[in-house]
Amino acid sequence: MNDHYADPLREAAAHGMQKVVQVAPTAAAAVQVGLHMKAQRVREQAERERQAADALRTKQRAAHRAARLQWLPANDPAWLRTADLLQVSRAWGAALPYSTSDPGAERALLRCESRLRELHPYAMNRYDRLRVEGHTPEAAMREVTPLFAREPRPRTGYPAPVRPQLPPVVRLAQEDFPHTIDKVVEAGGSVRATAGATAKPARTATVNRLP
């Protein structure tokens, strides 16, 4: 008769080890799958970011080309000599965002400012004072924009002419910059045209009363 009895603790340990050996490959495979999925998500995110960056660069290049077409004529002295206030203001506004990164835009900006001083010295005198005080070109132009609706060369020594209010100009001054100078000039021009049409009948009436 065999009096040998199995050790229960040893049998339990052996049984547990057998289960570990069976489960280990499955757990390792699950870890590998998790790592693979994480790496795939990282690659997909990187690809999305790359595509977004490419789309942004494409959009920026298109905006740069469009703006360049507007400021480029300002680098032509012949064009600049005959350009009016609206044309020069559009070129200045197009060159401003790129003036620190594009030498052509910087040249166009400075030449436009020189031409604006010829066309409207009153507004540009104020602009130059603000620049000396440390204002950026954008901030200085935002402040002087309403002045472009006034007389470019006001005469001193005479009473200031009575002018109607300029609500379009006031509204533009309250808006966020950049709004172009041409909007202000057009608003001021419409007011001056209205004032001129109102003044004509008064002068005619005065002439008719003469003997």
Contacts in CASP RR format, 6 or more apart in sequence:
PFRMAT RR
TARGET T0000
AUTHOR 0000-0000-0000
METHOD contacts of the structure
MODEL  1
MNDHYADPLREAAAHGMQKVVQVAPTAAAAVQVGLHMKAQRVREQAERER
QAADALRTKQRAAHRAARLQWLPANDPAWLRTADLLQVSRAWGAALPYST
SDPGAERALLRCESRLRELHPYAMNRYDRLRVEGHTPEAAMREVTPLFAR
EPRPRTGYPAPVRPQLPPVVRLAQEDFPHTIDKVVEAGGSVRATAGATAK
PARTATVNRLP
64 98 0 8 1.000
64 102 0 8 1.000
67 94 0 8 1.000
67 95 0 8 1.000
67 97 0 8 1.000
67 98 0 8 1.000
67 105 0 8 1.000
68 94 0 8 1.000
68 98 0 8 1.000
68 102 0 8 1.000
68 105 0 8 1.000
70 90 0 8 1.000
70 91 0 8 1.000
70 93 0 8 1.000
70 94 0 8 1.000
70 95 0 8 1.000
71 91 0 8 1.000
71 92 0 8 1.000
71 93 0 8 1.000
71 94 0 8 1.000
71 95 0 8 1.000
71 98 0 8 1.000
71 104 0 8 1.000
71 105 0 8 1.000
71 108 0 8 1.000
71 109 0 8 1.000
71 112 0 8 1.000
72 108 0 8 1.000
73 79 0 8 1.000
73 80 0 8 1.000
73 83 0 8 1.000
73 87 0 8 1.000
73 91 0 8 1.000
74 80 0 8 1.000
74 83 0 8 1.000
74 88 0 8 1.000
74 91 0 8 1.000
74 92 0 8 1.000
74 95 0 8 1.000
74 108 0 8 1.000
74 111 0 8 1.000
74 112 0 8 1.000
74 115 0 8 1.000
75 104 0 8 1.000
75 107 0 8 1.000
75 108 0 8 1.000
75 111 0 8 1.000
80 88 0 8 1.000
80 111 0 8 1.000
80 112 0 8 1.000
80 115 0 8 1.000
83 91 0 8 1.000
83 115 0 8 1.000
84 119 0 8 1.000
85 116 0 8 1.000
85 119 0 8 1.000
85 120 0 8 1.000
85 148 0 8 1.000
85 181 0 8 1.000
85 182 0 8 1.000
85 185 0 8 1.000
86 181 0 8 1.000
86 182 0 8 1.000
86 185 0 8 1.000
86 186 0 8 1.000
88 112 0 8 1.000
88 115 0 8 1.000
88 116 0 8 1.000
88 119 0 8 1.000
89 112 0 8 1.000
89 116 0 8 1.000
89 148 0 8 1.000
89 180 0 8 1.000
89 181 0 8 1.000
89 182 0 8 1.000
89 185 0 8 1.000
90 180 0 8 1.000
90 182 0 8 1.000
91 108 0 8 1.000
91 112 0 8 1.000
92 108 0 8 1.000
92 109 0 8 1.000
92 112 0 8 1.000
92 113 0 8 1.000
92 116 0 8 1.000
92 141 0 8 1.000
92 181 0 8 1.000
93 178 0 8 1.000
93 180 0 8 1.000
94 105 0 8 1.000
94 108 0 8 1.000
95 104 0 8 1.000
95 105 0 8 1.000
95 106 0 8 1.000
95 108 0 8 1.000
95 109 0 8 1.000
95 112 0 8 1.000
96 105 0 8 1.000
96 109 0 8 1.000
96 137 0 8 1.000
96 138 0 8 1.000
96 178 0 8 1.000
97 105 0 8 1.000
98 105 0 8 1.000
99 105 0 8 1.000
99 106 0 8 1.000
99 108 0 8 1.000
99 109 0 8 1.000
99 137 0 8 1.000
100 106 0 8 1.000
109 137 0 8 1.000
113 124 0 8 1.000
113 127 0 8 1.000
116 123 0 8 1.000
116 124 0 8 1.000
116 127 0 8 1.000
117 124 0 8 1.000
117 128 0 8 1.000
119 152 0 8 1.000
120 147 0 8 1.000
120 148 0 8 1.000
120 152 0 8 1.000
121 152 0 8 1.000
121 153 0 8 1.000
122 147 0 8 1.000
122 150 0 8 1.000
122 151 0 8 1.000
122 152 0 8 1.000
122 153 0 8 1.000
122 154 0 8 1.000
123 144 0 8 1.000
123 145 0 8 1.000
123 147 0 8 1.000
123 148 0 8 1.000
123 150 0 8 1.000
123 152 0 8 1.000
124 144 0 8 1.000
126 143 0 8 1.000
126 144 0 8 1.000
126 147 0 8 1.000
127 140 0 8 1.000
127 141 0 8 1.000
127 144 0 8 1.000
130 139 0 8 1.000
130 140 0 8 1.000
130 143 0 8 1.000
130 144 0 8 1.000
131 137 0 8 1.000
131 140 0 8 1.000
135 143 0 8 1.000
138 177 0 8 1.000
138 178 0 8 1.000
139 177 0 8 1.000
141 177 0 8 1.000
141 178 0 8 1.000
141 181 0 8 1.000
142 177 0 8 1.000
142 178 0 8 1.000
145 172 0 8 1.000
145 173 0 8 1.000
145 177 0 8 1.000
145 179 0 8 1.000
145 181 0 8 1.000
145 184 0 8 1.000
146 166 0 8 1.000
146 169 0 8 1.000
146 170 0 8 1.000
146 172 0 8 1.000
146 173 0 8 1.000
146 184 0 8 1.000
148 181 0 8 1.000
148 184 0 8 1.000
148 185 0 8 1.000
149 166 0 8 1.000
149 169 0 8 1.000
149 184 0 8 1.000
149 185 0 8 1.000
149 187 0 8 1.000
149 188 0 8 1.000
149 189 0 8 1.000
149 191 0 8 1.000
154 160 0 8 1.000
163 191 0 8 1.000
163 195 0 8 1.000
164 191 0 8 1.000
164 194 0 8 1.000
164 195 0 8 1.000
166 187 0 8 1.000
166 188 0 8 1.000
166 191 0 8 1.000
168 187 0 8 1.000
168 188 0 8 1.000
168 190 0 8 1.000
168 191 0 8 1.000
169 184 0 8 1.000
169 187 0 8 1.000
169 188 0 8 1.000
169 191 0 8 1.000
172 179 0 8 1.000
172 183 0 8 1.000
172 184 0 8 1.000
172 187 0 8 1.000
END
